[in-house]
Amino acid sequence: MAGPAIELTGVGKRYGAHAALQGVSLSVAAGAFTALVGGSGSGKTTLLKTINRLVTPDTGSVRVQGEDVGGLEPHVLRRRIGYVFQEIGLFPHLSVAENIAITPKLLGWDKARIAERVATLLDLVALPREVGARAPAALSGGQRQRVGVARALAAEPSLMLMDEPFGALDPLTRDQLGSDYRALHDRLGLTTVMVTHDMAEAVLLADRIVVLRDGHIVADGAAGDLLARTTDPDVRALLEAPKRQAERLRARLGGAG
């Protein structure tokens, strides 16, 4: 039987006097979609970044697909893991196709294979293939974020890390792109770990929600199960936030008629 795709054991990280992570242990099965949620400063982005060595823990270990990441060169590890973040970080002087092709080119893929992969990825993220010749500045925010997803998938990783990937988008674009990414996750059999401040997004997209507070995991499970069994008032308030928002929306929209 295969082990977990990601395994953190006793991971701790301090920034001066601030303990960002305090003895965190977390196991993520292959194929799972896990959301990391919690208030600002709870440790969720630090936790995410320990997985691809953008953050080096002070204590504990991180294993990806059975290998201790501390023993891997960071650039080698990161080429195996897709990473999508809010600012996207597309290179403005490169075309969309060239941005998507960065990692395959570094890996020494031949031109024909790269061109085929770029075309396939544009199809996967629902962008017309002619977009590949454009500069990132010529695209909308939603289109640029789709390019960011395509670039993260370029080297065919099985693991995707996402840090507030849709946070800068308007609500309609955010909803559509979130749904499209979840479909990609299922279609490609990815393992996804996503940081989000949006509880509705976490509930709608993820199979599992991990709640952090002050560098500790304080709740972990499917949203419905957590809501049914939690005795922590902060966790309950967090999980009930989408329901409260929906009720307020119904009241406002009902009154408008």
Secondary structure, DSSP 8 states (H G I E B T S, - for coil): ----SEEEEEEEEEETTEEEEEEEEEEE-TT-EEEEE-STTSSHHHHHHHHTTSS--SEEEEEETTEEGGGS-HHHHHHTEEEEETT----TTS-HHHHHTHHHHHTT--HHHHHHHHHHHHHHTT--GGGGGS-GGGS-HHHHHHHHHHHHTTT--SEEEEESTTTTS-HHHHHHHHHHHHHHHHHHT-EEEEE-S-HHHHHHH-SEEEEEETTEEEEEE-HHHHHHH---HHHHHHHHHHHHHHHHHHHHHHHH-
